[in-house]
């Protein structure tokens, strides 16, 4: 299906008034607030969702996922398949044909050379690309002519749509970034803050962890879009303030990721300025368990890198921590109808949702018995279990957020009941999810025993997401602390099974292997799933064209947003 046809169909579905998009920039300013402030506009240097989504207004992938999870062409003419000749019969190559009307925001032509460069940029071993998993198995990327891109895989690849698909794998301009490769990539401040893009907007001013100013891209491929001339993208604060700014005061038009209690959302909506919007995708709130030792007394290069965790290496401890948690209560107080209990890393699509584990019932007594059996006892009566001179005493960190702090308090209480001492830390979200390799407080550096956050995977196939737990994906000093394997989990059997997934065709067989991989992670206790979260955001009553997308960037169709008359 051609992109123009898709856009026309989308316009009909969104019921846009014909005059709403009559002229680029005719609707003035749109104001967006993300309480987790973006710290960079280059998703290859940050795994933080807020950075990926902010940059999606500027830089785009070849294809992306719509609000139903269906893959749709974006900068290309169609989605390549075996049937249309775009995917080779041996499944070892995929060919994309770029649209002829795509230009960079500086007016230059977007070509296959930019796509080829993007792959080489992320695949550079000296860089530590945050999205390296998207290029797993890629042998080479060719640009035989300006509009043709050929991705070659080392072996048959049944799902060849990881590179250049979705907000986490956009295209960056070769001319701008060609001197910013390898270890130099994080040093290119101007490029990383002001990328040249093909999207509807262009950055005019970027203040890390604060505010981004953008204006309409005058070279955007649809001459009537975007309707908004400028964007103010405010970051920081908290979810409650962001929700009030849209639904109570009307100061902003769109607020992302409102982790607020159901009664709080209802009260805000009663002000009449805006409404909450929600949808379920693959987002899971979880506790990550550090497989390495984060002790600050360890020398640089060893802390949270190579040494096994002295206490959490005990599987009984990891399992007891999970057993002590009352997940239904967490859902009730934190998310209401926008949450579900989950025992899995991959809760959706349904075909990939394992039913192996049942974690829906809290079991304090069972957790105590498990620890006793493993030799963890409170011998001195201080309420904290110990063994071989080591105590069950952990640092548990997360981002600053009312719901997460409520979760922390409850979980600390439950863990205390089984003899576990917990020190709580909360870190400003802009720092916690930032990509600064010098910061000790990022979730990827993981200088704590346990940490809580949520993330998801774009699209409907979890291959790349499950690939985040491969041994070689752990963040290290050599990778500038980039890497998706935050828990530092490493299992050769897991790696081998994932390799099998990459060469397996057919949804049923792929789902079977994906469930096995999920189960290996849960059984090992490398993470503790808590809540399958619906995405909850808010929009102004005067903002039209918004279609909440849980499978890609929430800002995926910002070019279609417009101001409604009230």
C-alpha positions in Angstrom: 0.0 0.0 0.0 1.4 3.4 -1.0 2.0 5.9 1.8 -0.3 8.5 0.3 -3.2 6.0 0.3 -2.4 5.3 4.0 -2.5 8.9 4.9 -5.8 9.5 3.1 -7.3 6.5 4.9 -5.9 7.7 8.2 -7.4 11.2 7.6 -10.8 9.7 7.1 -10.5 7.5 10.2 -9.5 10.5 12.3 -12.5 12.4 11.0 -10.5 15.5 10.3 -12.3 18.6 9.1 -11.1 19.4 5.6 -10.1 22.9 6.7 -8.1 21.7 9.7 -5.0 20.9 7.7 -5.4 23.4 4.9 -2.1 25.2 5.5 1.2 24.3 7.1 1.7 26.1 10.4 -1.8 27.7 10.4 -2.7 26.4 13.9 0.1 28.2 15.8 1.8 26.4 18.7 1.2 23.0 20.3 2.5 22.4 23.8 3.7 19.0 24.9 4.8 18.0 28.4 6.8 14.9 29.3 7.5 14.8 33.0 10.6 12.7 32.1 12.6 15.4 30.4 14.5 14.4 27.2 18.3 14.6 27.6 19.3 13.9 23.9 17.6 13.8 20.5 19.5 10.7 19.3 17.9 7.4 20.3 21.0 5.5 19.3 22.7 7.0 22.4 19.8 6.5 24.8 17.5 3.7 25.6 15.1 6.1 27.5 11.6 6.2 26.1 11.3 9.9 26.5 14.4 10.5 24.3 13.2 8.1 21.7 9.8 9.7 21.5 11.0 13.3 21.5 13.4 12.5 18.6 10.6 10.8 16.7 9.2 14.3 15.9 12.3 15.0 13.9 14.0 11.7 12.7 11.9 8.9 11.3 12.3 5.2 10.3 11.6 3.6 6.9 8.5 1.9 8.4 6.6 2.0 11.6 3.7 0.5 13.5 0.3 2.0 13.6 -2.1 2.0 16.5 -3.1 -1.6 15.9 0.4 -2.9 15.8 0.3 -3.2 12.0 3.5 -2.3 10.1 3.0 0.5 7.7 5.4 2.2 5.2 6.7 5.6 6.2 9.6 6.8 4.1 9.3 3.9 1.7 6.7 2.9 -1.0 5.6 -0.3 0.6 6.4 -3.1 3.1 8.7 -5.7 1.4 7.5 -9.3 1.5 8.3 -12.5 -0.2 5.2 -12.2 -2.2 6.0 -8.8 -3.6 9.7 -9.7 -4.1 11.0 -7.4 -1.4 12.2 -10.3 0.7 14.3 -12.9 -0.9 13.2 -16.5 -1.2 16.0 -17.6 1.0 15.0 -15.0 3.7 18.6 -13.6 3.7 17.9 -10.1 2.3 15.2 -7.5 2.3 14.9 -4.6 -0.2 13.3 -1.3 0.6 12.3 1.3 -2.0 12.5 4.9 -0.8 9.7 7.3 -1.7 10.9 9.9 -4.2 9.5 12.9 -2.3 11.5 12.6 1.0 13.9 15.4 1.8 16.0 16.3 4.8 15.0 19.4 6.8 18.0 21.2 5.3 16.5 20.7 1.8 18.8 18.0 0.6 17.6 14.7 -0.8 17.1 11.7 1.5 18.8 8.7 -0.1 19.8 5.1 0.5 23.3 6.3 1.5 21.8 7.8 4.6 20.2 4.5 5.5 23.4 2.5 4.9 25.3 5.0 7.0 22.8 4.7 9.9 23.4 0.9 10.0 27.2 1.4 10.0 26.9 4.1 12.7 24.9 1.8 15.1 26.9 -1.3 14.3 30.3 0.3 15.0 31.7 -1.8 17.9 33.4 1.3 19.5 30.1 3.1 19.9 27.9 1.1 22.3 24.8 1.8 20.3 21.7 1.7 22.6 19.7 0.1 19.7 22.3 -2.5 18.6 19.9 -5.4 19.0 17.9 -4.0 16.0 20.8 -4.9 13.8 21.5 -8.4 15.2 22.4 -10.7 12.3 22.9 -8.0 9.7 25.8 -8.8 7.5 25.8 -5.7 5.4 23.6 -2.9 4.1 23.9 -1.9 0.4 22.8 1.2 -1.5 22.8 0.1 -5.2 21.0 3.3 -6.2 19.7 6.4 -4.4 16.3 5.0 -3.7 17.1 1.3 -3.0 18.3 -0.2 0.3 19.3 -3.8 0.6 19.7 -5.3 4.0 21.7 -8.6 3.9 21.6 -11.1 6.8 24.2 -13.7 7.7 21.5 -16.4 7.7 17.8 -16.8 6.9 15.9 -14.2 8.9 12.1 -14.9 9.0 11.4 -11.5 10.5 13.7 -9.0 8.7 12.0 -5.9 10.0 14.1 -4.9 12.9 16.5 -2.5 11.2 15.0 0.9 10.3 11.5 0.0 11.6 9.9 1.8 14.6 10.9 4.8 16.6 13.9 3.1 18.1 15.5 2.6 14.7 15.2 5.9 12.7 17.5 7.2 10.0 20.1 9.9 10.7 21.7 12.0 8.0 25.1 10.9 6.8 26.3 14.4 6.0 25.6 15.5 9.6 26.9 12.5 11.5 29.7 11.0 9.4 32.3 12.6 11.7 30.5 11.5 14.8 31.0 7.7 14.7 32.4 5.2 17.1 33.7 6.4 20.5 33.3 10.0 19.3 29.5 9.7 19.0 28.6 11.0 22.5 30.8 14.0 22.1 28.9 15.5 19.1 26.7 17.7 21.1 25.3 19.9 18.3 24.5 16.8 16.1 22.9 14.9 19.0 20.8 17.9 20.2 19.9 19.3 16.7 19.6 16.4 14.3 18.6 17.1 10.7 15.5 15.0 10.1 12.7 14.1 7.7 10.0 14.4 10.3 7.4 17.2 10.6 9.4 19.4 13.0 12.9 20.8 13.4 14.7 21.6 16.7 15.5 25.3 17.1 16.6 25.2 20.7 17.5 22.2 22.9 18.0 22.5 26.6 18.8 19.0 28.1 16.5 17.9 30.8 14.4 21.0 30.4 12.7 22.3 27.2 12.9 21.8 23.5 11.7 24.3 21.0 10.8 23.2 17.5 9.3 24.6 14.3 7.6 23.1 11.3 9.9 21.4 8.8 9.5 23.5 5.6 10.7 20.6 3.6 8.3 18.0 5.0 6.9 15.8 2.2 3.2 16.8 2.7 2.9 20.5 1.8 -0.1 20.9 4.1 1.5 19.5 7.2 2.2 19.9 10.0 -0.7 22.2 11.0 1.3 23.5 14.0 4.0 26.1 13.3 5.9 25.5 16.5 6.2 23.0 19.3 7.1 23.6 22.9 8.2 20.3 24.4 8.6 20.8 28.1 10.3 18.2 30.3 10.6 17.7 34.0 8.3 17.9 37.0 6.1 14.9 37.8 3.2 13.1 36.4 0.6 14.9 38.6 1.8 18.3 37.4 1.8 17.2 33.8 -1.8 15.8 34.1 -3.0 19.0 35.7 -1.3 21.1 33.0 -3.5 19.4 30.4 -6.7 18.4 32.1 -7.2 21.2 34.7 -5.4 24.4 33.6 -5.2 23.8 29.9 -1.6 25.2 29.8 -0.5 22.2 27.7 -2.1 20.2 24.9 -0.6 16.7 25.5 0.9 14.9 28.5 2.6 11.6 28.3 2.7 8.6 30.6 0.5 9.7 33.5 1.4 7.2 36.3 -1.4 8.4 38.6 -4.0 6.7 40.7 -7.4 6.3 39.0 -9.2 8.6 41.4 -6.6 11.3 40.7 -7.2 11.1 36.9 -10.9 11.2 37.4 -10.7 14.4 39.5 -8.5 16.1 36.9 -10.9 15.3 34.1 -13.7 16.9 36.0 -12.1 20.3 35.3 -13.2 20.0 31.7 -10.0 21.0 29.9 -8.9 17.6 28.7 -9.3 13.9 28.9 -7.2 10.8 29.6 -6.5 8.4 26.8 -5.3 4.9 27.2 -4.4 1.6 25.5 -2.7 -1.7 26.2 0.5 -2.7 24.4 3.5 -4.5 25.8 4.5 -2.1 28.6 5.5 -3.9 31.8 6.4 -2.4 35.2 9.1 -4.6 36.6 11.9 -4.9 39.2 15.3 -5.6 37.6 17.6 -7.8 39.6 21.3 -7.0 39.4 23.4 -10.1 38.5 26.6 -8.2 39.2 28.1 -6.6 42.3 27.4 -2.8 42.5 29.5 -2.3 45.7 31.0 1.2 45.4 34.3 -0.1 47.0 35.1 -2.0 43.9 37.5 -0.5 41.4 36.4 1.2 38.2 35.7 -1.3 35.5 34.6 -4.0 38.0 31.6 -2.3 39.8 28.3 -3.7 38.3 30.3 -5.3 35.5 32.1 -8.6 36.1 31.7 -9.9 39.7 28.6 -11.8 40.5 26.3 -10.3 43.1 27.2 -11.9 46.5 23.6 -12.3 47.7 21.3 -12.0 44.6 23.2 -14.8 42.9 21.1 -17.1 45.2 18.1 -18.1 43.2 16.1 -18.7 46.5 16.5 -15.0 47.4 15.4 -13.8 44.0 12.3 -16.1 44.1 11.4 -15.1 47.7 11.5 -11.4 46.8 8.9 -12.1 44.0 6.7 -14.3 46.2 6.4 -11.6 48.9 4.7 -9.1 46.5 1.0 -8.5 46.4 0.6 -7.7 42.7 -3.2 -7.3 42.7 -2.9 -4.6 45.3 -0.2 -2.8 43.3 -2.6 -2.8 40.3 -5.5 -1.5 42.4 -3.6 1.5 44.0 -1.5 2.3 41.0 -3.4 1.8 37.8 -6.9 0.5 38.3 -8.4 -0.4 34.9 -5.2 0.7 33.2 -3.3 -2.2 34.8 -3.2 -6.0 34.9 -1.2 -8.5 37.0 1.5 -10.1 34.9 4.1 -12.7 35.6 5.9 -12.2 32.3 8.3 -9.9 30.5 6.3 -10.4 27.3 2.5 -10.0 28.1 1.3 -9.4 24.6 0.4 -10.1 21.9 -1.6 -12.9 23.4 0.1 -15.5 21.2 3.4 -14.7 23.0 1.9 -14.5 26.6 3.2 -17.5 28.6 0.9 -19.1 31.1 3.7 -21.0 33.0 3.7 -18.9 36.1 1.0 -17.8 38.5 2.2 -14.9 40.6 -1.2 -13.4 41.4 -1.3 -14.5 45.0 1.1 -13.1 47.6 2.9 -15.8 49.7 4.7 -14.3 52.6 4.9 -17.6 54.5 6.2 -19.4 51.5 8.9 -16.8 51.0 10.0 -17.2 54.6 10.1 -20.9 54.3 12.1 -20.7 51.1 14.7 -18.5 52.7 14.9 -20.7 55.8 15.5 -23.7 53.6 18.3 -21.9 51.8 20.0 -21.1 55.0 19.1 -17.4 55.4 18.2 -16.9 59.1 17.8 -14.0 61.5 20.3 -15.3 64.1 20.7 -12.0 66.0 17.1 -11.0 66.1 17.4 -7.7 64.3 14.8 -8.6 61.7 17.3 -9.1 58.9 18.3 -12.5 57.7 21.9 -13.4 57.1 24.1 -16.2 55.9 27.9 -16.7 55.8 28.4 -13.1 57.0 26.2 -11.6 54.4 22.8 -9.9 55.1 19.7 -9.7 53.0 20.0 -5.9 52.7 19.5 -4.2 49.4 19.3 -0.8 47.7 16.2 -0.5 45.6 16.0 2.4 43.2 13.6 3.9 40.7 12.6 7.2 39.1 10.8 9.9 41.1 7.1 9.3 40.6 4.2 9.2 43.0 3.0 5.7 41.9 6.5 4.3 42.0 7.2 5.7 45.4 4.0 4.1 46.6 5.1 0.8 45.1 8.5 1.1 46.8 7.0 1.7 50.2 4.7 -1.3 50.0 7.3 -3.6 48.6 9.8 -2.5 51.3 7.1 -3.4 53.9 6.5 -6.8 52.4 10.2 -7.6 52.1 10.6 -6.5 55.7 8.1 -9.2 56.7 10.3 -11.9 55.2 13.5 -10.6 56.8 14.8 -8.3 54.0 16.2 -4.9 54.7 15.6 -2.3 52.0 17.1 1.1 51.4 14.9 3.1 49.0 16.3 5.6 46.4 14.4 7.7 43.9 16.2 9.6 41.2 14.9 12.3 38.9 13.5 10.6 35.8 15.5 12.8 33.4 18.7 11.6 35.0 17.6 8.0 35.7 16.6 7.4 32.1 19.3 9.7 30.6 22.2 8.6 28.5 25.0 10.4 30.3 27.9 7.9 30.6 29.4 10.0 33.4 26.3 9.9 35.6 26.3 7.2 38.4 22.4 7.3 38.5 21.3 6.0 35.2 19.2 2.8 35.0 21.7 1.3 32.6 24.7 1.8 34.9 22.6 0.1 37.6 24.7 1.1 40.7 22.1 -0.6 43.0 20.9 -4.1 43.8 17.4 -3.7 42.5 15.7 -1.1 40.3 12.2 -0.6 39.0 11.0 0.9 35.7 8.9 -0.1 32.7 9.6 -0.5 29.0 8.1 -2.2 26.0 8.9 -3.3 22.5 7.6 -1.8 19.3 5.6 -3.9 16.9 4.2 -7.3 17.6 7.2 -9.6 17.5 9.5 -9.8 20.6 12.6 -11.1 19.0 14.7 -8.0 19.5 13.2 -7.4 22.9 14.2 -10.8 24.1 17.5 -10.3 22.5 18.1 -7.6 25.0 19.1 -10.3 27.5 21.9 -11.8 25.4 25.3 -12.0 27.1 26.9 -9.4 24.9 24.2 -6.8 25.4 25.2 -5.8 28.9 26.3 -2.2 29.5 29.9 -1.7 30.2 32.4 1.1 30.5 33.7 0.1 27.0 30.2 0.6 25.6 29.8 4.0 27.2 27.3 2.2 29.5 25.0 1.7 26.7 23.4 -1.7 26.2 20.0 -3.3 26.7 20.9 -6.1 29.1 20.5 -4.0 32.2 20.4 -6.9 34.7 23.6 -8.3 33.3 22.0 -11.7 32.8 24.1 -14.2 30.9 23.2 -17.8 30.0 24.6 -19.7 27.0 21.5 -21.8 26.7 19.4 -18.6 26.5 21.7 -17.2 23.8 21.4 -20.4 21.8 17.6 -20.6 22.0 17.4 -16.9 20.9 19.6 -17.8 17.9 17.0 -20.5 17.1 14.3 -17.9 17.3 16.0 -15.7 14.8 15.9 -18.4 12.2 12.4 -19.8 12.9 9.4 -19.0 10.7 5.7 -19.3 11.5 3.9 -17.5 14.3 3.1 -20.6 16.3 6.7 -21.9 16.3 8.1 -18.4 17.0 5.6 -18.0 19.9 6.6 -21.3 21.4 10.3 -20.3 21.5 9.6 -16.8 22.7 7.6 -18.2 25.6 10.5 -20.5 26.5 12.8 -17.5 26.5 10.4 -15.5 28.7 10.2 -18.4 31.1 13.9 -18.8 31.3 14.2 -15.2 32.4 11.4 -15.4 35.0 12.6 -18.8 36.3 16.1 -17.4 36.7 14.7 -14.4 38.6 16.6 -11.9 36.5 13.6 -9.6 36.7 10.4 -9.5 38.7 7.4 -8.5 36.6 4.8 -6.5 38.5 2.1 -4.9 36.3 1.1 -5.1 32.6 0.4 -1.4 32.2 -1.9 0.3 29.8 -0.4 3.5 28.5 -2.2 6.4 30.0 -1.7 9.9 28.6 -3.9 13.1 28.3 -4.9 15.4 25.5 -6.5 18.8 25.5 -10.1 19.0 24.3 -8.9 21.4 21.6 -6.3 19.0 20.2 -7.5 17.0 17.2 -5.9 14.1 15.3 -4.4 12.3 18.2 -4.3 8.6 17.9 -2.7 6.8 20.9 -0.2 4.3 19.8 1.2 1.8 22.2 3.3 -0.1 19.6 5.5 2.8 18.4 6.1 6.4 19.5 3.1 8.1 21.0 4.0 11.1 18.8 4.0 8.9 15.7 1.3 10.9 13.9 2.0 14.4 15.2 2.1 15.7 11.6 -1.7 15.0 11.7 -2.4 16.9 14.9 -4.5 20.1 14.5 -6.4 22.6 16.6 -10.1 22.0 17.0 -12.6 24.8 17.5 -14.6 24.5 20.7 
